[in-house]
Amino acid sequence: MARIFKFEIADMPKVYLVGRESKYNIQTYIQGDNRIPAFWDKCLADGTFKELEKQWEFLYEPGYAGATINWDMGYGRFSYVCGMLYKEGVTVPEGYVMHEIGDVKVGKCWIKGRDSEDVTSNAHALTMQAIRDQKLCPNQLKWSMEIFNGQRFLTPDENGEIILDYYIPLAKSFESLGKRVIYPYLAAYPDFKAVCSNSACENSQRQMYDFLYESINAIYADLSLIGIPYEDDDCYEYWQPGSSKPELGAKMQNIRKTFLTFFEYLIRMGLAGEAVQEGLLIKKDKMVIQNRMKNKLSLFGLTSIENKDGYFFTHNKYKEIFPAWKFYCGNAEGLKINPKDVHAFLHGYVEGKQITAAGMFGRIRNADLISRLEGLFIQKGYNCKYDHLRVVYEKEYPDKQKAHMNIYYDYKKLEQMIFEFKSPQLSKVLKYYDQMDDELKTLVFSRTKICDGCGYCTQTDRSGKRKRLAVTLELDGERKSKCPLFPSFVWDNANEEMIKTVKKLFDFSEGILYGN
């Protein structure tokens, strides 16, 4: 029986997978229709690898690679690539594809067994378990790859056994569930931008910005500061609904609530107090602060002097924060403070302040690529809106149909960054499917929801005669009935290919809608 001979976590640099590609559907694979071995036989017989070996000077790994990739095509569709791994500078022969992968930590296994069937059929499950045994998160839906190294795979050892190399990238994992939930508040903390204010100078705003960031960092380093208990890290796969792990969802919600409640308390202090003489004066008829809370606040550098009338808070390091503290509370009014108010306070978001997706998420994903996406939608007249841990670009089209680009962080998911695009009036655009080029057809066919007969489009029809809105599309001989009522296309990362495809989709849609 195949077993793990060697396992390690390693940094894989950015490399390029070049080879022949074939598309599959997971359902047919599960039902026993595994066409991948036949695809390998074809590539080995038709000279695929002879062509690839001509660029030996750019090879990253000398072995032949088989990679499962492109799971984000949706609805169980994925690609399998037979090829080789290269460094920068490789060219792509005609009829081949290239995928940029790597720049990520991976779990690397040497799977040892008696024959090729033994090792190839067990390699994925063994590598997944080895990663999980390290309390890390395998990200097999990003890609997974087998490497057939000639020396290890083709040359049996003294026991007649061979070795298959197997790689699976890792998703970001956390030391605890609490750190998973709080991480985005730290990583997605937007760039500092002061705004014009008569009450809070730029230096006061800067100190408040630093104080809040330092406070989040302190909580992330020691969750016990605000009473968050330890829980093992966990998450949802992209396809799992929250109902599949109800206890996990409840735990995450409680952690988030505890975190936001602490900063809600700071807002209440700001609303109740007055900024005077490098301090915050809070009268007891406005707010009573218990000793337990004063002790907690002292952990964040806030000290207080109490008398019969009230409390006077100061901060030795950030002496000028209090005018900005009051200023940042401007979004919250009355007794009810909602999470949106707390996020605005944390990010110093006040009327007239612009927060960009690149400024918020540039430390998590490539800031330049996100800026290019933002520029694309700004040129098209989309309006930017800040909302919690997300930035939305939205535009209204004819018939009051809205489209958007929505970039946000979802700590509940294995892949936390989400790039979601709602295309304008998909039901109208799909009528022009035949006019799309191959790249756009592939995008629309692969990612548009398949009609499952849910009845959503006919729910107001009492006659029972209304036809469904589904449109039949065809790609490479495959025909599917597609639903135009859910026009969202989702990625977990921004790259050159995605930006190009998104631009093409929105350009084509606007051309149809505006008659260009």
BANU-801425 format. One record per residue (C-alpha): residue number from 1; x, y, z; residue in one letter. Coordinates in Angstrom, 1 decimal, always signed. Layout:
REC num      u      v      w residuo
REC NUM      X      Y      Z       A
...
END
This chain:
REC num      u      v      w residuo
REC   1   +0.0   +0.0   +0.0       M
REC   2   +1.3   +3.5   -0.9       A
REC   3   +2.7   +5.5   +2.0       R
REC   4   +4.4   +8.8   +2.7       I
REC   5   +8.2   +8.4   +2.5       F
REC   6   +9.0  +12.1   +3.0       K
REC   7   +6.9  +15.3   +3.7       F
REC   8   +7.8  +18.9   +4.1       E
REC   9   +6.3  +22.4   +4.0       I
REC  10   +8.2  +24.5   +1.5       A
REC  11   +8.1  +27.9   -0.2       D
REC  12   +7.4  +27.4   -3.9       M
REC  13   +8.5  +30.4   -6.1       P
REC  14   +6.5  +31.7   -9.0       K
REC  15   +6.7  +29.2  -11.8       V
REC  16   +5.0  +28.6  -15.1       Y
REC  17   +3.2  +25.4  -15.9       L
REC  18   +3.2  +24.9  -19.7       V
REC  19   +1.6  +21.9  -21.4       G
REC  20   -1.5  +20.5  -23.0       R
REC  21   -4.9  +21.1  -21.3       E
REC  22   -8.1  +19.1  -21.2       S
REC  23  -11.3  +20.0  -19.4       K
REC  24  -13.4  +17.8  -17.2       Y
REC  25  -16.4  +17.7  -14.9       N
REC  26  -16.1  +16.4  -11.3       I
REC  27  -19.4  +14.6  -11.6       Q
REC  28  -18.3  +12.3  -14.4       T
REC  29  -15.0  +11.8  -12.6       Y
REC  30  -16.9  +10.7   -9.4       I
REC  31  -19.1   +8.4  -11.4       Q
REC  32  -16.0   +6.5  -12.6       G
REC  33  -15.4   +8.1  -15.9       D
REC  34  -11.7   +9.0  -15.4       N
REC  35  -10.3  +10.2  -18.7       R
REC  36   -7.0  +11.5  -17.3       I
REC  37   -4.9   +8.3  -17.8       P
REC  38   -6.0   +8.3  -21.5       A
REC  39   -5.0  +12.0  -21.7       F
REC  40   -1.6  +11.1  -20.3       W
REC  41   -1.2   +8.3  -22.9       D
REC  42   -2.1  +10.7  -25.7       K
REC  43   +0.4  +13.4  -24.5       C
REC  44   +3.2  +10.8  -24.1       L
REC  45   +2.5   +9.4  -27.6       A
REC  46   +2.1  +12.6  -29.6       D
REC  47   +5.4  +14.3  -28.7       G
REC  48   +4.0  +16.8  -26.2       T
REC  49   +7.0  +16.5  -23.9       F
REC  50   +9.6  +16.4  -26.7       K
REC  51   +8.4  +19.9  -27.6       E
REC  52   +8.5  +21.0  -24.0       L
REC  53  +12.0  +19.6  -23.4       E
REC  54  +13.4  +21.9  -26.1       K
REC  55  +13.4  +24.7  -23.5       Q
REC  56  +15.5  +22.8  -21.0       W
REC  57  +17.4  +26.0  -20.0       E
REC  58  +14.2  +27.4  -18.4       F
REC  59  +13.1  +24.3  -16.6       L
REC  60  +12.3  +24.7  -12.9       Y
REC  61  +11.7  +20.9  -12.4       E
REC  62  +13.0  +18.2  -14.8       P
REC  63  +10.0  +15.9  -14.2       G
REC  64   +6.7  +15.7  -16.0       Y
REC  65   +3.9  +17.4  -14.3       A
REC  66   +0.2  +16.6  -14.1       G
REC  67   -1.9  +19.4  -12.5       A
REC  68   -5.5  +19.7  -11.6       T
REC  69   -6.3  +23.4  -12.0       I
REC  70   -9.0  +26.0  -12.9       N
REC  71  -11.6  +24.9  -10.4       W
REC  72  -12.9  +28.4  -10.4       D
REC  73  -14.6  +27.7  -13.8       M
REC  74  -17.5  +26.7  -11.6       G
REC  75  -20.1  +24.0  -11.3       Y
REC  76  -17.6  +21.2  -11.0       G
REC  77  -15.6  +22.0  -14.1       R
REC  78  -11.8  +21.9  -13.9       F
REC  79   -8.8  +21.5  -16.2       S
REC  80   -6.1  +18.9  -16.2       Y
REC  81   -2.7  +19.9  -17.6       V
REC  82   +0.1  +17.6  -18.7       C
REC  83   +3.2  +19.6  -18.9       G
REC  84   +6.4  +20.8  -17.2       M
REC  85   +7.4  +23.6  -14.8       L
REC  86   +9.5  +26.5  -16.0       Y
REC  87  +11.1  +29.7  -14.7       K
REC  88  +10.6  +33.2  -16.2       E
REC  89  +11.5  +33.4  -19.9       G
REC  90   +9.7  +30.3  -21.2       V
REC  91   +7.7  +30.7  -24.4       T
REC  92   +4.4  +28.8  -25.1       V
REC  93   +4.3  +26.6  -28.2       P
REC  94   +1.3  +26.8  -30.4       E
REC  95   -1.5  +24.6  -29.1       G
REC  96   -0.2  +24.6  -25.5       Y
REC  97   -1.3  +26.6  -22.5       V
REC  98   +0.6  +28.3  -19.7       M
REC  99   -0.6  +28.9  -16.1       H
REC 100   +1.3  +31.0  -13.6       E
REC 101   +1.4  +29.1  -10.3       I
REC 102   +3.5  +29.1   -7.1       G
REC 103   +4.5  +32.1   -5.0       D
REC 104   +2.9  +30.1   -2.2       V
REC 105   +3.7  +27.7   +0.5       K
REC 106   +3.1  +24.1   -0.4       V
REC 107   +2.9  +20.7   +1.2       G
REC 108   +5.3  +18.4   -0.7       K
REC 109   +5.0  +14.6   -0.3       C
REC 110   +7.1  +11.8   -1.7       W
REC 111   +4.6   +8.9   -2.0       I
REC 112   +6.2   +5.5   -2.1       K
REC 113   +4.5   +2.4   -3.4       G
REC 114   +4.8   -0.8   -5.4       R
REC 115   +3.6   +0.6   -8.8       D
REC 116   +2.2   +3.6  -10.6       S
REC 117   -1.4   +2.8   -9.9       E
REC 118   -0.7   +2.4   -6.2       D
REC 119   +1.0   +5.8   -5.8       V
REC 120   -1.1   +7.9   -8.2       T
REC 121   -4.4   +6.7   -6.7       S
REC 122   -3.4   +7.4   -3.1       N
REC 123   -1.1  +10.5   -3.5       A
REC 124   -3.8  +13.2   -3.1       H
REC 125   -5.4  +11.8   +0.0       A
REC 126   -2.1  +11.1   +1.7       L
REC 127   -0.8  +14.6   +1.0       T
REC 128   -4.0  +16.2   +2.2       M
REC 129   -3.9  +14.3   +5.5       Q
REC 130   -0.2  +15.1   +6.0       A
REC 131   -1.0  +18.8   +5.7       I
REC 132   -3.9  +18.6   +8.1       R
REC 133   -1.8  +16.6  +10.6       D
REC 134   +0.4  +19.8  +10.7       Q
REC 135   -2.8  +21.8  +11.6       K
REC 136   -2.5  +23.6   +8.3       L
REC 137   -5.1  +24.2   +5.6       C
REC 138   -4.7  +22.4   +2.2       P
REC 139   -6.0  +24.4   -0.7       N
REC 140   -6.5  +21.6   -3.2       Q
REC 141   -9.1  +23.6   -5.2       L
REC 142   -6.4  +26.2   -6.1       K
REC 143   -4.5  +23.4   -7.8       W
REC 144   -2.8  +20.1   -7.0       S
REC 145   +0.0  +18.5   -8.9       M
REC 146   +1.9  +15.3   -9.3       E
REC 147   +5.5  +15.4  -10.5       I
REC 148   +6.9  +12.3  -12.2       F
REC 149  +10.6  +12.6  -11.5       N
REC 150  +12.4  +10.1  -13.8       G
REC 151  +15.1   +9.1  -11.2       Q
REC 152  +12.5   +8.4   -8.5       R
REC 153   +9.5   +7.3  -10.5       F
REC 154  +11.0   +5.3  -13.3       L
REC 155  +13.7   +3.6  -11.3       T
REC 156  +12.5   +1.2   -8.6       P
REC 157  +14.6   +0.8   -5.5       D
REC 158  +15.9   -2.4   -4.1       E
REC 159  +12.4   -3.3   -2.9       N
REC 160  +10.9   -2.7   -6.3       G
REC 161   +9.1   +0.5   -5.1       E
REC 162   +8.9   +3.8   -6.9       I
REC 163   +8.3   +7.4   -5.6       I
REC 164   +5.8  +10.0   -6.9       L
REC 165   +6.2  +13.7   -5.9       D
REC 166   +2.9  +15.4   -5.0       Y
REC 167   +2.3  +19.1   -4.3       Y
REC 168   -0.7  +20.8   -2.7       I
REC 169   -0.7  +24.6   -2.0       P
REC 170   -1.6  +25.8   +1.4       L
REC 171   -4.3  +28.4   +2.3       A
REC 172   -3.6  +30.8   +5.1       K
REC 173   -4.1  +29.2   +8.4       S
REC 174   -4.2  +30.7  +11.9       F
REC 175   -3.0  +29.7  +15.4       E
REC 176   -6.6  +29.9  +16.6       S
REC 177  -10.1  +30.7  +15.4       L
REC 178  -10.0  +34.1  +17.2       G
REC 179   -6.9  +35.1  +15.1       K
REC 180   -8.7  +34.1  +11.9       R
REC 181  -11.6  +36.4  +12.8       V
REC 182   -9.5  +39.3  +13.9       I
REC 183   -6.8  +39.1  +11.2       Y
REC 184   -8.7  +41.1   +8.5       P
REC 185   -9.1  +44.0  +10.8       Y
REC 186   -5.3  +44.1  +11.0       L
REC 187   -4.3  +43.1   +7.5       A
REC 188   -7.0  +45.2   +5.8       A
REC 189   -6.4  +48.3   +7.9       Y
REC 190   -6.6  +51.1   +5.2       P
REC 191   -3.8  +53.5   +4.5       D
REC 192   -3.8  +56.7   +6.6       F
REC 193   -5.5  +59.6   +5.0       K
REC 194   -6.3  +62.7   +7.1       A
REC 195   -9.4  +64.7   +6.2       V
REC 196  -10.0  +68.4   +6.8       C
REC 197  -11.5  +69.0  +10.2       S
REC 198  -11.9  +72.1  +12.4       N
REC 199  -11.9  +69.9  +15.5       S
REC 200   -9.1  +67.4  +14.8       A
REC 201   -5.8  +68.3  +13.3       C
REC 202   -3.8  +66.0  +11.1       E
REC 203   -1.4  +65.0  +13.9       N
REC 204   -4.4  +64.1  +16.1       S
REC 205   -5.8  +62.0  +13.4       Q
REC 206   -2.5  +60.3  +12.8       R
REC 207   -2.1  +59.4  +16.4       Q
REC 208   -5.6  +58.0  +16.6       M
REC 209   -5.0  +55.9  +13.5       Y
REC 210   -1.8  +54.5  +15.1       D
REC 211   -3.5  +54.0  +18.5       F
REC 212   -6.3  +52.0  +16.9       L
REC 213   -4.0  +49.9  +14.7       Y
REC 214   -1.7  +49.2  +17.7       E
REC 215   -4.8  +48.2  +19.8       S
REC 216   -5.9  +45.7  +17.1       I
REC 217   -2.4  +44.3  +16.9       N
REC 218   -2.2  +43.9  +20.7       A
REC 219   -5.6  +42.0  +20.7       I
REC 220   -4.4  +39.8  +17.8       Y
REC 221   -1.2  +39.0  +19.7       A
REC 222   -3.1  +38.3  +23.0       D
REC 223   -6.8  +37.5  +22.6       L
REC 224   -7.2  +37.3  +26.3       S
REC 225   -6.9  +41.1  +26.6       L
REC 226  -10.6  +41.3  +25.7       I
REC 227  -11.6  +37.8  +26.9       G
REC 228  -11.7  +35.8  +23.6       I
REC 229  -11.2  +32.1  +24.5       P
REC 230   -8.9  +29.8  +22.5       Y
REC 231  -10.6  +27.7  +19.8       E
REC 232   -8.9  +25.6  +17.1       D
REC 233   -8.9  +27.2  +13.7       D
REC 234  -11.5  +26.2  +11.2       D
REC 235  -13.2  +27.5   +8.1       C
REC 236  -15.7  +26.8   +5.3       Y
REC 237  -14.7  +25.5   +1.8       E
REC 238  -16.0  +27.9   -0.9       Y
REC 239  -18.9  +25.5   -1.7       W
REC 240  -20.1  +25.0   +1.9       Q
REC 241  -23.0  +26.9   +3.2       P
REC 242  -22.9  +28.2   +6.8       G
REC 243  -25.5  +25.7   +7.8       S
REC 244  -23.0  +22.9   +7.2       S
REC 245  -21.1  +23.8  +10.3       K
REC 246  -23.6  +25.7  +12.5       P
REC 247  -21.4  +25.6  +15.6       E
REC 248  -18.4  +27.1  +13.8       L
REC 249  -20.6  +30.0  +12.5       G
REC 250  -21.8  +30.7  +16.0       A
REC 251  -18.3  +30.7  +17.4       K
REC 252  -17.0  +33.1  +14.8       M
REC 253  -19.9  +35.4  +15.4       Q
REC 254  -19.3  +35.5  +19.1       N
REC 255  -15.6  +36.3  +18.6       I
REC 256  -16.5  +39.1  +16.2       R
REC 257  -19.1  +40.4  +18.6       K
REC 258  -16.6  +40.5  +21.5       T
REC 259  -14.0  +42.2  +19.3       F
REC 260  -16.4  +44.9  +18.0       L
REC 261  -18.0  +45.4  +21.5       T
REC 262  -14.6  +46.6  +22.8       F
REC 263  -14.3  +49.3  +20.2       F
REC 264  -18.0  +50.1  +20.5       E
REC 265  -17.2  +51.0  +24.1       Y
REC 266  -14.5  +53.4  +22.9       L
REC 267  -17.1  +55.1  +20.7       I
REC 268  -19.5  +55.4  +23.7       R
REC 269  -16.6  +57.0  +25.6       M
REC 270  -16.0  +59.4  +22.8       G
REC 271  -19.7  +60.4  +22.5       L
REC 272  -19.9  +60.9  +26.3       A
REC 273  -16.6  +62.8  +26.8       G
REC 274  -15.0  +66.1  +25.9       E
REC 275  -11.5  +66.5  +24.5       A
REC 276   -9.7  +68.9  +26.9       V
REC 277   -6.0  +69.5  +27.8       Q
REC 278   -4.6  +66.4  +26.1       E
REC 279   -7.2  +64.1  +27.7       G
REC 280  -10.8  +63.0  +27.5       L
REC 281  -13.1  +64.2  +30.3       L
REC 282  -16.2  +62.0  +30.9       I
REC 283  -18.8  +63.1  +33.5       K
REC 284  -20.5  +60.4  +35.5       K
REC 285  -23.9  +61.7  +34.6       D
REC 286  -23.1  +60.8  +31.0       K
REC 287  -21.3  +57.5  +31.5       M
REC 288  -20.2  +55.3  +34.4       V
REC 289  -17.0  +53.3  +33.9       I
REC 290  -16.5  +50.3  +36.1       Q
REC 291  -13.1  +49.4  +37.6       N
REC 292  -13.0  +46.3  +35.5       R
REC 293  -13.2  +48.3  +32.3       M
REC 294  -10.7  +50.9  +33.5       K
REC 295   -8.3  +48.0  +34.1       N
REC 296   -8.9  +46.7  +30.6       K
REC 297   -8.4  +50.2  +29.1       L
REC 298   -5.1  +50.5  +30.9       S
REC 299   -3.8  +47.5  +29.0       L
REC 300   -4.0  +49.7  +25.9       F
REC 301   -2.2  +52.7  +27.5       G
REC 302   -5.2  +54.6  +28.7       L
REC 303   -4.9  +55.8  +32.2       T
REC 304   -7.6  +57.6  +34.2       S
REC 305   -8.0  +59.9  +37.2       I
REC 306  -11.4  +59.6  +38.9       E
REC 307  -13.2  +62.1  +41.2       N
REC 308  -16.8  +62.3  +42.4       K
REC 309  -17.9  +64.0  +39.1       D
REC 310  -16.2  +62.0  +36.5       G
REC 311  -13.1  +60.5  +34.8       Y
REC 312  -10.1  +62.1  +33.0       F
REC 313   -8.4  +59.7  +30.6       F
REC 314   -4.9  +60.3  +29.1       T
REC 315   -2.5  +58.4  +27.0       H
REC 316   +1.2  +58.8  +27.6       N
REC 317   +2.3  +57.8  +24.1       K
REC 318   -0.6  +59.3  +22.1       Y
REC 319   -1.2  +62.6  +23.9       K
REC 320   -3.2  +64.2  +21.1       E
REC 321   -5.6  +61.5  +20.1       I
REC 322   -8.7  +62.7  +21.8       F
REC 323   -9.9  +65.4  +19.4       P
REC 324   -9.7  +62.8  +16.6       A
REC 325  -11.3  +60.2  +18.9       W
REC 326  -14.4  +62.5  +19.2       K
REC 327  -14.2  +63.2  +15.4       F
REC 328  -14.2  +59.5  +14.5       Y
REC 329  -17.3  +59.0  +16.6       C
REC 330  -19.3  +61.3  +14.2       G
REC 331  -21.0  +58.4  +12.4       N
REC 332  -22.5  +57.0  +15.6       A
REC 333  -25.6  +58.6  +17.1       E
REC 334  -27.9  +57.7  +20.0       G
REC 335  -27.9  +54.6  +22.0       L
REC 336  -27.8  +52.1  +19.2       K
REC 337  -24.3  +51.6  +17.7       I
REC 338  -24.2  +49.1  +14.9       N
REC 339  -21.2  +47.2  +13.4       P
REC 340  -21.0  +49.6  +10.5       K
REC 341  -20.4  +52.5  +13.0       D
REC 342  -17.6  +50.5  +14.6       V
REC 343  -15.9  +49.8  +11.3       H
REC 344  -16.1  +53.5  +10.4       A
REC 345  -14.6  +54.4  +13.8       F
REC 346  -11.8  +51.9  +13.4       L
REC 347  -10.9  +53.1   +9.9       H
REC 348  -11.4  +56.8  +10.6       G
REC 349  -14.1  +56.8   +7.9       Y
REC 350  -15.9  +60.2   +8.0       V
REC 351  -17.9  +62.0   +5.4       E
REC 352  -15.8  +62.9   +2.4       G
REC 353  -13.1  +60.4   +3.1       K
REC 354  -12.2  +58.0   +0.2       Q
REC 355  -11.1  +54.5   +1.1       I
REC 356   -9.9  +52.4   -1.9       T
REC 357   -9.7  +48.7   -2.3       A
REC 358   -6.0  +48.9   -3.0       A
REC 359   -5.5  +50.9   +0.2       G
REC 360   -7.5  +48.4   +2.2       M
REC 361   -6.4  +45.1   +0.7       F
REC 362   -3.0  +45.9   -0.8       G
REC 363   -1.2  +44.1   +2.0       R
REC 364   -3.2  +40.9   +1.3       I
REC 365   -3.2  +40.9   -2.5       R
REC 366   -1.2  +42.7   -5.2       N
REC 367   -2.0  +46.4   -4.7       A
REC 368   -1.1  +47.4   -8.2       D
REC 369   -3.4  +44.8   -9.8       L
REC 370   -6.3  +46.0   -7.5       I
REC 371   -5.6  +49.6   -8.5       S
REC 372   -5.9  +48.6  -12.1       R
REC 373   -9.2  +47.0  -11.5       L
REC 374  -10.4  +50.1   -9.7       E
REC 375   -9.2  +52.3  -12.5       G
REC 376  -11.1  +50.2  -15.0       L
REC 377  -14.4  +50.7  -13.2       F
REC 378  -13.8  +54.4  -12.4       I
REC 379  -13.3  +55.0  -16.2       Q
REC 380  -16.7  +53.3  -16.7       K
REC 381  -18.3  +55.7  -14.3       G
REC 382  -18.8  +53.4  -11.4       Y
REC 383  -19.2  +55.0   -7.9       N
REC 384  -17.1  +53.8   -5.0       C
REC 385  -18.7  +52.9   -1.7       K
REC 386  -17.0  +51.8   +1.5       Y
REC 387  -18.8  +49.1   +3.6       D
REC 388  -17.2  +47.3   +6.5       H
REC 389  -14.4  +45.0   +5.2       L
REC 390  -15.4  +45.6   +1.6       R
REC 391  -15.2  +48.2   -1.2       V
REC 392  -17.9  +48.3   -3.8       V
REC 393  -17.9  +50.0   -7.2       Y
REC 394  -21.5  +50.3   -8.5       E
REC 395  -23.3  +51.7  -11.5       K
REC 396  -26.9  +51.9  -12.6       E
REC 397  -27.7  +50.9  -16.2       Y
REC 398  -30.9  +51.3  -18.2       P
REC 399  -34.1  +50.0  -16.6       D
REC 400  -32.5  +50.7  -13.2       K
REC 401  -30.3  +47.5  -13.5       Q
REC 402  -27.3  +47.8  -11.2       K
REC 403  -23.9  +46.2  -11.8       A
REC 404  -20.9  +46.2   -9.5       H
REC 405  -17.4  +45.2   -8.6       M
REC 406  -17.3  +44.0   -5.0       N
REC 407  -13.9  +43.3   -3.3       I
REC 408  -14.1  +42.0   +0.2       Y
REC 409  -12.6  +39.8   +2.9       Y
REC 410  -14.6  +36.8   +4.2       D
REC 411  -12.7  +35.3   +7.2       Y
REC 412  -15.1  +32.4   +7.3       K
REC 413  -13.8  +30.9   +4.0       K
REC 414  -10.7  +28.9   +3.2       L
REC 415   -9.8  +31.5   +0.6       E
REC 416  -10.7  +34.7   +2.3       Q
REC 417  -10.3  +37.4   -0.4       M
REC 418  -13.3  +37.6   -2.8       I
REC 419  -13.4  +39.5   -6.1       F
REC 420  -17.0  +39.5   -7.2       E
REC 421  -18.4  +41.1  -10.4       F
REC 422  -22.1  +41.5  -11.2       K
REC 423  -22.3  +42.1  -14.9       S
REC 424  -25.0  +44.4  -16.3       P
REC 425  -28.3  +43.0  -17.6       Q
REC 426  -27.0  +39.5  -18.3       L
REC 427  -30.4  +38.3  -19.5       S
REC 428  -30.1  +40.7  -22.4       K
REC 429  -26.4  +40.2  -23.0       V
REC 430  -26.7  +36.4  -23.2       L
REC 431  -28.9  +36.8  -26.4       K
REC 432  -25.6  +37.9  -28.1       Y
REC 433  -23.6  +35.0  -26.9       Y
REC 434  -22.8  +33.9  -30.4       D
REC 435  -21.0  +37.2  -31.0       Q
REC 436  -18.6  +36.7  -28.2       M
REC 437  -15.0  +35.6  -28.8       D
REC 438  -13.9  +32.2  -27.5       D
REC 439  -12.4  +33.6  -24.3       E
REC 440  -15.6  +35.4  -23.4       L
REC 441  -17.8  +32.4  -24.3       K
REC 442  -15.7  +30.2  -22.1       T
REC 443  -16.1  +32.6  -19.2       L
REC 444  -19.8  +33.0  -19.6       V
REC 445  -20.5  +29.3  -20.3       F
REC 446  -18.4  +28.1  -17.4       S
REC 447  -19.4  +30.5  -14.7       R
REC 448  -23.1  +31.3  -15.4       T
REC 449  -25.5  +29.4  -13.1       K
REC 450  -27.0  +26.3  -14.6       I
REC 451  -30.8  +26.3  -14.6       C
REC 452  -32.0  +23.9  -11.9       D
REC 453  -35.7  +24.5  -12.3       G
REC 454  -36.0  +26.3   -9.0       C
REC 455  -39.0  +28.4  -10.2       G
REC 456  -37.5  +31.7   -9.1       Y
REC 457  -38.2  +33.3  -12.6       C
REC 458  -41.8  +32.1  -12.7       T
REC 459  -42.8  +32.5   -9.1       Q
REC 460  -45.3  +35.4   -9.8       T
REC 461  -46.9  +33.6  -12.7       D
REC 462  -50.4  +32.3  -11.7       R
REC 463  -51.3  +31.0  -15.1       S
REC 464  -48.5  +28.4  -15.1       G
REC 465  -47.8  +29.3  -18.8       K
REC 466  -44.8  +31.6  -18.4       R
REC 467  -41.6  +30.2  -19.8       K
REC 468  -38.4  +30.0  -17.8       R
REC 469  -35.9  +32.7  -18.6       L
REC 470  -33.1  +30.1  -19.0       A
REC 471  -31.0  +30.4  -22.2       V
REC 472  -29.4  +27.4  -23.9       T
REC 473  -25.7  +28.0  -24.5       L
REC 474  -23.1  +25.7  -26.3       E
REC 475  -19.4  +25.4  -25.9       L
REC 476  -17.1  +22.8  -27.5       D
REC 477  -20.1  +20.6  -28.3       G
REC 478  -21.6  +20.8  -24.7       E
REC 479  -25.0  +22.4  -24.3       R
REC 480  -26.4  +23.7  -21.0       K
REC 481  -29.4  +25.6  -20.0       S
REC 482  -28.2  +28.7  -18.2       K
REC 483  -29.9  +31.1  -15.7       C
REC 484  -29.5  +34.8  -16.4       P
REC 485  -30.8  +36.0  -13.0       L
REC 486  -27.6  +35.5  -11.1       F
REC 487  -25.0  +37.5  -13.1       P
REC 488  -22.1  +37.2  -10.7       S
REC 489  -18.6  +36.1  -11.5       F
REC 490  -16.2  +35.4   -8.6       V
REC 491  -12.5  +35.0   -8.3       W
REC 492  -10.2  +34.7   -5.2       D
REC 493   -7.3  +36.6   -6.6       N
REC 494   -6.5  +39.3   -9.1       A
REC 495   -4.2  +38.5  -12.0       N
REC 496   -3.5  +39.7  -15.5       E
REC 497   -5.8  +37.1  -17.1       E
REC 498   -8.7  +37.9  -14.8       M
REC 499   -8.4  +41.7  -15.3       I
REC 500   -8.3  +41.2  -19.1       K
REC 501  -11.3  +38.9  -19.0       T
REC 502  -13.4  +41.1  -16.7       V
REC 503  -12.7  +44.1  -18.9       K
REC 504  -13.8  +42.2  -22.0       K
REC 505  -17.0  +41.1  -20.3       L
REC 506  -18.0  +44.6  -19.2       F
REC 507  -16.9  +46.2  -22.5       D
REC 508  -19.0  +43.7  -24.4       F
REC 509  -22.0  +44.2  -22.1       S
REC 510  -21.9  +47.9  -22.4       E
REC 511  -21.5  +47.7  -26.2       G
REC 512  -24.8  +45.7  -26.3       I
REC 513  -26.7  +47.9  -23.9       L
REC 514  -25.6  +51.2  -25.4       Y
REC 515  -25.7  +50.0  -29.0       G
REC 516  -22.0  +50.4  -29.7       N
END
